[in-house]
Amino acid sequence: MTPSAGAATPRPGPTLLVHAYLDGELDLANALVVKREIEADPALASELANTMALRKVLRERYPREPVPTHMRSRIDAAIGLRHRWTTRPTWRALAASVVLAVALSSGSTWLMLRSPAGGRIARDDDTAVAESLAAMLRSGRTVISRHQAKINDPEVGDKGLNGKSVLAEAVRIYQETTGADPLAIDPDSRQGRLLRAQMDAIVEVIESNRDMLDKKGVGFKGFIPATFGRLVNEAFSKRASNQAEVKVTAPLDLVRNPKARPDAWEAEVISAQLLSASWPKGQVYSAVTDSRGRLAFRIAVPEYYVPSCLSCHGGPKGEIDLTGYPKEGRLEGDLGGVISITLYR
Amino acid sequence: VPKCFIFVNLGNKSLGRRVSYLGGSVSDEEDRARFASVVVPYLADALALARWLTGSRSDAEDVVQDACLRAFRAIGSFAGVNARAWVLTIVRNTAYSWLRKSRNKMLVAIDDLDVEERGQAERGGDVAGLNAITPESELIARVNEARLEAAISALPIEFREALVLRDMQGLEYREIAEVTGMPVGTVMSRLARARHRLIEAIRTDEP
């Protein structure tokens, strides 16, 4: 998406575009153009550095403050809201709901929560559907990761990557990592439908970026696994409109693209559950809750840094990485991201 | 199902009388459940936005309470797309009417681009006062807290809201456009200018 209001609007000046670039508001092609302009123009580079510093100061000095208790009471009194304020589960509630979940679904190892509104539990196949979407997303990103050197080789034009080949490789990785064949899933089932929509999204993203990928003379193209993943998720969410959404988010201090910012539910799950010292590594968190005003099954799949992540997210903290962002100084095994999947009812 | 309306005075003169629903009908219960899932998660954002728009925490609480009542009454009309943008739109509109009532002078409309800045935006090249090659990011990172606060508060309200919504609350441009009723291009230029003014204020603050 470009930030200009429409085709009639002239291209905004490069200074404005630096802001849009920094805010993650440009599509890949425009972002690359602006990135090159910044590299060539010290004034724009200075603009970028100053704005980044300002954004960091603002974010650090003005974090979200909790709502004061007296404010909650005032609103309670004003509208007669008497039930619980947040859907944040306590461990006691979790323990109780596990009993409920075990009673209701045989063999599931996933946590399920009874929401405060009562009686809403996960469907049998929710977790399986979400798991397969997460696995396919990871497989696709692995393909892009494996070909990263080739993608960024300025000497090579045609990279030999197309929608079909990338998908075929992703399917192979999916089969190797899960032991299941995504193509064998009944295409008329919800899982089959959504998984196929996601596979179509992978093809779509590669095909629509092929010209850029095959460009000779350009080195780093910004087509990193994270960006690829985001594009696939956006294409998928469009295809699966109203049924499902896939998003990759992260603890707030690690979020680089504003589109990846955790929403209220995700932020709560990340800080209260996934980041807590007692959370078992790799354990997902799921709940049936309201999302955008609709009832939905939501699941957060944690992802941890592996050595290849640390060239951008490791140390020394603050050093600028290949993509222009300051490194976060994280260690191998730290929670680096969360695949957040929503299945609407 | 008849609803029970009771007028209560919550003791704040500037807000006057408020409507409170004290009935227990089924639809009220549904509305409250919806309010809890749509509005309540964004109260912290609502308070922060109101605080920056009104300039005071206690005024912000009045505005947010008022906005919550408006949101509650309108909860049935929420389309279910972007709850945060919906809530913040109501908060912003409530803050604006509150400001209009209590301090007319603060809402003098700005000409979005003054002559000098318009020239710059069109040329696109220069950045007000930021032509130095050396980034001043060190200076910015160490800015005095009171100075930063004062500089933000001194921004025209249209710039301030863009800055708060983007740089403190992380909304996307199109969400800010939705909240403020401005085109995305205007959001982008206001945000850039708000940031320029802050950086300029920090720069000129150095002895």
Interface residues (C-beta under 8 A of the other chain):
Chain A: M1 P3 S4 A5 T9 P12 G13 P14 T15 L16 H19 A20 D23 E25 P42 A43 A45 S46 E47 A49 N50 T51 M52 A53 L54 R55 K56 V57 L58 R59 R61 Y62 R64 E65 P66 V67 P68 M71 R72 R74 I75 A77 A78 I79 G80 L81 R82 H83 R84 W85 T86 T87 A117 V255 P258 K259 R261 D263 A264 W265 T289 D290 R292 G293 R294
Chain B: L10 R18 S20 Y21 L22 D28 R32 A33 R34 F35 A36 S37 V38 V40 P41 Y42 L43 A44 D45 L47 A48 E61 V64 Q65 C68 L69 F72 F78 A79 G80 V81 N82 A83 R84 Q120 A121 E122 R123 G124 G125 D126 V127 L130 N131 A132 I133 T134 P135 E136 S137 E138 I140 A141 V143 E145 L148 L163 R166 D167 M168 Q169 G170 L171 E172 Y173 R174 P183 V184 G185 V187 M188 S189 L191 A192 R195 L198 I199 I202
